[in-house]
Amino acid sequence: MIATRELIDSFHQYAIEQIQAGEAPLSVDQLYDRWRTQQEHDETIRSIRTGLEQMRRGEGMTLDEADRQIREHVGLLPRQS
């Protein structure tokens, strides 16, 4: 997550753009909610892209490998095939 100052600057820029675009008048809370939703969306897209790049580079593991490691970590018996 980006630093507090950058978050404030980002929200400020978003709010100014919305006001200049002539959108229906929104309260600060409404602007913040919309901005937060957009931030979460952008973060999700970045995370997916990062995961896909890692997969392309051969990093990561299969679902079966992840399942085995998680079960081992929490002390569950291995899944029966």
Buried (B, 14 or more C-beta within 10 A) or exposed (E): EEEEEEBEEBBEEBBEEBEEEEEEEBEEEEBBEBBEEEBEEEEEEEEEEEEEEEEEEEEEEEEEEEBBEEEEEEEEEEEEE
